[in-house]
Amino acid sequence: MSGVFAGLVRPAYRSVRRTATAVLFERRYGVRTDEVVPLDAFGLEHAERERYGATGWLTLRAILPRRTVTADDVFVDLGSGMGRVVLQAAMMYPFRRVLGVEIAGDLHRIAEANIAANRHRLAGRDVSLVHADVLDFEIPDDVTVAFLYNPFLGSIFRTVVDRLVESVDRNPRRLRIVYGNPREEEALLATGRCRPVRTLPGLRPGREWSRSNSWRLYEVLPRPAGERG
Ligand SMILES: C[S@@+](CC[C@H](N)C(=O)[O-])C[C@H]1O[C@@H](n2cnc3c(N)ncnc32)[C@H](O)[C@@H]1O
């Protein structure tokens, strides 16, 4: 796509999407999630940490079919921002527990307000928001769906993926990883333990824009029998 075309199409697309999100999600649920906020707004900028931007409000149900989630499942959004996906996971699925972890205190507090505004829609669902750097967060060994919308890169990403795999080794179970704008997919596949099982292609003109809108669902494979200690 030529630069001029991209320069015209992208802002128009974003403006239509923002209007639809405002009417169909933000106003409907009385929440504030549809912003883009760089982490330097909070003095938290770091080469491996990504800015806040919310997952499209139709994405979760497309990449994670509701019928594949049961009341035994536990969801965590690693880098939960203003809590859009935490709210959707708690409202739309039968998860036993829903967690969100966010490094920026201001975003974490907005997420708390968004959840509080919708308590009556959560049917007593167990929802916890944790204000922490993901590196200081101990991933619970009962998590079965880990959600990552391009929250971090490089060594932070590899550490988190290693911890998810280690968690399955400690407590063998079906663990799925949802990954949006999967910039670090190679690192995920390099573990030899993550198998893609579903893809939502970005379907946008141009390679970069397409990737930034694409989503993958992976399953963490059990440790091979010969490697069990
Ligand atoms: C692209 S946003 C995704 C927000 C949310 N998960 C969603 O999909 O709507 C990435 C989020 O990850 C957070 N983040 C980045 N590095 C982090 C870290 N080390 N620990 C916890 N959160 C982090 C950012 O502050 C940001 O809110």
The ligand as an ORCA input file, in Angstrom:
! r2SCAN-3c Opt
* xyz 0 1
  C      -1.326     -3.001     24.282
  S      -1.810     -2.728     25.964
  C      -3.042     -4.018     26.198
  C      -4.082     -3.675     27.248
  C      -5.140     -4.749     27.485
  N      -4.544     -6.032     27.703
  C      -6.103     -4.866     26.329
  O      -5.882     -5.765     25.518
  O      -7.041     -4.070     26.217
  C      -0.376     -3.371     26.844
  C      -0.401     -3.091     28.321
  O       0.704     -3.768     28.919
  C       1.178     -2.972     29.994
  N       2.554     -3.374     30.332
  C       3.690     -3.137     29.631
  N       4.754     -3.654     30.274
  C       4.288     -4.244     31.407
  C       4.896     -4.948     32.478
  N       6.222     -5.140     32.522
  N       4.125     -5.410     33.470
  C       2.770     -5.216     33.454
  N       2.138     -4.543     32.464
  C       2.875     -4.067     31.448
  C       1.072     -1.549     29.434
  O       1.090     -0.576     30.456
  C      -0.256     -1.628     28.699
  O      -1.320     -1.248     29.536
*
